[in-house]
Each structure stands twice: as structure tokens, then as C-alpha cells.
Amino acid sequence: MSGGCAWKPFEITQEEYEELVLDLLTAPGSQLKVLNTPLEIQTYRQWVEWKREHYKLIGGL
């Protein structure tokens, strides 16, 4: 990050989070979708590898 911007951390409720996710998923032109991590993924490193492979499958970098 450039360091030129700052913001105060904040918290949202579970209800607010769910509303935000719904708004993001249903916004006109949105290509976002929820990905459920497979149960066999147990560590952060496994998650990063799984995410990288998934990203390749959908045409990412």
C-alpha cells in the first residue's frame, strides 16, 4: 500500500456481513461467487494452493 491513505478499523455484525455479501453477489454485472473450501483443506498453505489451482481453472493468471 502506498501509505497515503489511512482508515480506522471497524467491526460489522454477522447480519451486516451477510447483507454485504448478498449485495456483492447480486450487483448488476457482478461475476463474484462464493467458493466453499473443501473439507480436506486444513492449513493456510493448503488453502493458498487450492485457491491458486481454482483460479487457474477459471482463467486467471
Summary of the structure (lengths in Angstrom):
residues: 61
radius of gyration: 15.7
end to end distance: 21.4
largest distance: 40.4
contacts: 77
relative contact order: 0.08
helix: 44%
strand: 0%
